């Protein structure tokens, strides 16, 4: 009887590894981590996913994709996403988010609680422009997307993380840009 050692999957470690790598190698690792997370969420082993594919994939190939040792074509990525019951665009977004979390997040802000700080004033100005464009001045809570955060950070001269920490109790939720 052969005893197999179980690996414990830690998405945080995989994401950190992906972030530290640059270029397409980092993307390959991030895509692999996303595939692994989706497979584990579906409750499947590599062998079960290979069987589900009808023989199109071998467990060793799937493992290579997940470890970032093998590069996936887009059609294969979409096929695996479908086998896992996940939208391919969502899985790709998760992988890109792991590469650069600050550029793929959104925040929900309670405008009544904006602090009197550089970041708070800059957010207030930006939000006023958004409300003017939308003709919506009745909203007390507004969601800012990743692009909004980059613009506010640049104009305030603050890195995104520092901008977010300066907003304190005004932040109601920070999440991925999905």
Residue pairs with C-beta under 8 A, 6 or more apart in sequence:
9 36
9 37
9 40
11 33
11 37
14 29
14 30
14 32
14 33
14 36
14 98
15 30
15 33
15 98
15 101
17 29
18 26
18 27
18 29
18 30
18 33
18 68
18 95
18 98
18 99
19 26
19 98
19 99
19 100
19 101
20 26
21 29
24 71
25 68
26 99
27 95
27 96
27 99
28 68
28 70
28 71
28 72
29 67
29 68
30 68
30 95
30 96
30 98
30 99
31 65
31 68
31 72
31 77
31 91
31 92
31 95
32 65
32 66
32 67
32 68
32 69
33 66
33 68
33 95
33 98
34 91
34 92
34 94
34 95
34 98
35 62
35 65
35 66
35 72
35 80
35 84
35 91
36 66
37 94
38 81
38 84
38 86
38 91
39 46
39 49
39 62
39 66
39 84
41 84
42 49
42 84
42 85
44 52
44 84
45 59
46 59
46 62
46 63
46 66
47 59
49 57
49 59
49 62
49 80
49 83
49 84
50 57
50 58
50 59
50 62
52 83
53 79
53 80
53 83
56 79
57 80
61 70
62 80
64 70
65 72
65 80
72 80
77 88
77 91
77 92
78 88
81 87
81 88
81 91
82 88
84 91
90 178
93 104
93 176
93 177
93 178
94 176
94 178
96 104
97 104
97 105
97 176
97 177
102 146
102 149
102 160
102 161
103 146
103 150
104 146
104 176
104 177
105 146
105 149
105 174
105 175
105 176
105 177
106 143
106 144
106 145
106 146
106 149
106 174
106 175
106 176
106 177
107 143
107 144
107 149
107 164
107 167
107 171
107 172
107 173
107 174
107 175
108 141
108 142
108 143
108 144
108 171
108 172
108 173
109 123
109 127
109 141
109 142
109 143
109 144
109 167
109 170
109 171
109 172
110 140
110 141
110 169
110 170
110 171
110 172
111 124
111 127
111 139
111 140
111 141
111 142
111 170
112 140
113 168
113 169
113 170
114 120
114 123
114 124
114 167
114 170
115 166
115 167
115 168
115 169
115 170
117 166
117 167
118 156
118 157
118 158
118 166
119 152
119 156
119 158
119 162
119 163
119 166
119 167
120 166
120 167
120 170
122 152
122 155
122 156
122 158
122 163
123 144
123 152
123 163
123 167
123 170
126 144
126 148
126 151
126 152
126 155
127 142
127 144
130 142
130 148
131 137
131 139
131 142
141 172
144 152
145 177
146 177
149 160
149 163
149 164
150 160
152 163
153 159
153 160
153 163
156 163
158 166
164 171
164 174
